[in-house]
Amino acid sequence: MPGLDPLARGDSGPQARSRERGGKGRRRWRSSVPFSLLAWAAATRQAVAADHAIALPFGGISIGASQVIQLSILAGVMGAALLSAIWLIRQRTRIAAENAQLRTRVAELSAALSRAESLLNLKDQRIVVWPGDGDRPSVAGELPADSGAPRERSTFLAFGRWLMPRSAAALERACRTLREKGTGFDLVAETRDGVLLDVQGRRSALHAVVRFSSLSAAQTEHARLRLAHERLAADHENLLGLIDALDMPCWLRDEAGRLKWVNAAYARAVEAASAQAALHRGEELLPTPARMAIAQHHDRHPVFSEPLSTVVSGERRVYRVTDFAGESGSAGFAFDASEIEALKREFESTVQSHAATLDQLNTAVAIFDADQKLKFYNQAFQKLWDLDVAFLDAGPENALLLDRLRSESKLAEQPEWRRWKEQLLSAYRAVEPQEHWWHLPDGRTVRVIANPQPKGGVTWVFENLTEKIDLESRYNAAIRVQSETLDNLAEGVAVFGPDGRLRLSNPAFRTLWNIPERLVEAGTHISALKAVCEPLAMPSPWDDFVAAATGFDDERRDSSGRTELAAGTILHYAIIHLPNGQVMMTFVDVTDSVNVERALKEKNEALEKADKLKNDFVQHVSYELRSPLTNIIGFTELLALETTGPLNERQREYVDHIGSSSSLLLTVVNDILDLATVDAGIMELEIGEVQIRPTVQSAAELVAERLREHDITLALDLDDAPVSFHADENRVRQILYNLLSNAANYAPEKSRIVLAARACGEGVEFCVHDDGPGMPPEVLATIFRRFESSGRGGRRRGAGLGLSIVKSFVELHGGAVEIETGEGRGTTVICRFPLAPTGVRAAAE
């Protein structure tokens, strides 16, 4: 029905606005009203469709289905309108209350904004606000005109234009940190007019604010002190950073003398991990006596500056220590002057060495300074002029020295002495060296060189050329004598220059090579001589001669050789490179020498064959002798056992003599066989581990009976010997047996023989000492020769093979034998073996 649905109208009044300001719940309620009516209408239609006529019990009045529908719609619409009216009234009341509250809040905010603007626009502060979205900053307020701050916004934000550089840089960094990280700050900035401003920076949720405010007199004084403190703190930090970066140890101490700060160089010098670690451990760079000396010096003077030595990294170093003591502590640093001290000592040593060198020269040297006073002279100078040492040590002037030499008639008289002296002394004003020749009255000729020094002064060099001139004349005479000598030599000599042309030759050269006389003149090229001489020699060495004379070999190696001429003459030639680039060739007729050499070679070959025949004979005879000797010894032992029958006293004595002589003969044969094997180069050593103590005792047992026979004591010294070494045990035992037998032969009755073994470097040595008469030098020179037996002082004369075998076997092991002997001090034979022989030879050379 028209006019019954207020929701269908466009209501723009307060209630509509209230409905718009209402929540989503209210909007959902408003939209649900038409939905209920539609549902009710649909239900009614369904009922009408089911029953077209509804009889109402109102006086028998019949109402049709369409009327029922209209009544239902009317009732629903009226109910909805009533509910909407009630809701709208309540909403309007609530909105009116809210509007009243909002008006009150707006009024309060306007008053607060006015107060804030009044505060911001004061004449003693200015505020810069940066929005959080990165927009341009806004500036509010003003600063006093005498502060020097500009009023324009763009100029004010350029802090470097009106603030001091230090303050501007600090403010820029603080503002950047405030905007990026939100870190607040409090600074004191100084304008270019000298006015101090308090600057505070804070960060809110959406803005970054920086406030500049002027200060009162007290605040200004406090700010100036604060600014001075900041500058001092910055300077202190910079100084500490600079000192920490220095490559010299620096330190600060408190009133008690304890370290309170050190730099990194100090920590490195005391080998600490860091400066804090050095402080924590109290590491001291200087030793206690040095620190005590510094403390005692501070009692008299606040500044200590002397060189001190200390140990740094295990090396003694010299430091130039400067330490200042104040009322609240001390500070110091140490400059490493080790290299400077070393250079100073080296310079002083160089000067002394230079002076000592000049003093040893035969050339007279005198050095005058810029004031023309004598500062140095050598002995040659004093001897040249024969002047008093006291006069020279007084440092006379150069002019005075010349006057004295003239007065003592040691200089030649000059027609104009003053002009001559002034010309001579002009060397002090010259740049280039000057040279003079003085002919002294005593006949000497002196070459004088005046060498100006860069810093003033002149070094005078007096070279006595009298002997040189004399030698030059003698040299010319010697050249003439040499020429005559060369001409009369039987050896051919030819000298070629670097261009390959003949410089000089003697007649022997022309005669040996049968060269025409016209070709041996000076200037003849070597190629012309080659064309004449090459056909005379087979093979010809003239290609080598030409290469040596005309080649460009940097090494210039000398060479020699032989060539045989067609006539049968054999020439020995030598190519000798001379220092001046020339080449000398010498030729000697060695025909006779070659013939003799050939004869000697043939004789040597015959001797080698004879020696081989001897070795073969010795080996064969030695083996042939060993077998019957073994049989004789065996049968003698059987006879001694009396198994074949008893022996009388004389027979037993004969049997003993036969056995001892056979054993001695077998020993000689074995020695000869061993030496023959060594000489033949076929002896092989069976290298193995040799126990020293058992081996020595075994060798001692072999000679025990012989020692008891002569009441000789054998002492063994094995305490310093190693347990074992590598060698041929049988040969070592044989060596020791021969040494002990030799000692027993020469040791006096009731004496003592000492056999010692000890470690020696990387080997072992055996020493056998006896108290015999010793060996004279002539015997010692032939002691190792075979079949050289000296009966001097010995009980029996042997074959002379014992020490020869010892030397051969020791050298086969790579060792050496040494004998210490002398008249009245006995004989000591020392055999040295390596612990592990390497490259053992099969036989001795």
Buried (B, 14 or more C-beta within 10 A) or exposed (E): EEEEBBEEEEEEEBBBBBBEEBEEEBEEBBEEBBEEBEEBBEEBEEBBEEEEEEEEEEEEEEEEBEEBBEEBBEEBBEEBBEEBEEBBEEBBEEBEEEEEEEEEEEEEEEEEEEEEEEEBEBEBBBBBBBEEEEEEBEBBBBBEEEBBBBEEEEEBBEBEEBBBEBBBEBBEEBBEBBBEEEEBBEBBBBBBEEBBBBBBBBBEEEBBBBBBBBBEEEBBEBBBEBBEEBEEEEEEEEEBEEBBEBEBBBBBBEEEEEBEBBBBBBBBBBEBEEBEEBBEEEBBBBEEEBBEBBBEBBEEEEEBEEBBEBEBEEEEBBBBBBBBBEEEBBBBBBBBBBEEBEEEEEEEEEEEEEBEEBBEEEBBBBBBBEEBBBEBBBBBBBEBBEBEEEBBEEBBBBEBBBBBBBEEEBBEEEEEEEEBBEEBBEBBEEEEEBEBEBEBEEEBBBBBBBBBEEEEBBBBBBBBBBEEEEEEEEEEEEEEEEEEEBEEBEBBBBBBBEEBBBBBBBBBBBEBBEBEEEBBEEEBBBEBBBEBBBEBBEEBBBEBBBEBBBEEEEEBEEEEEEBBBEEEBBBBBBBBBBEEEBBBBBBBBBBEEBEEEEEEEEEEEEEEEEEEEEBEEBBEBBEEBBEEBEEBBEBBEEBBEEEEEEBEEEBBEBBEEBBEEBBEBBBBBBBBBBBBBBBBEEBEBEBEEBEBEEBBEBBBEBBEEBBEEBEBEBEBBBEEBBEBBBBBBEBBBBBBBBBBBBBBBBBBEEBBBBBBBBEBEEBBBBBBBBBBBBBEEEEBEEBBEBEBBBEEBBEEEBBBBBBBBBBBBBBBBBBBBEBBBBEEEBBBBBBBBBBEBEEBBEBBE
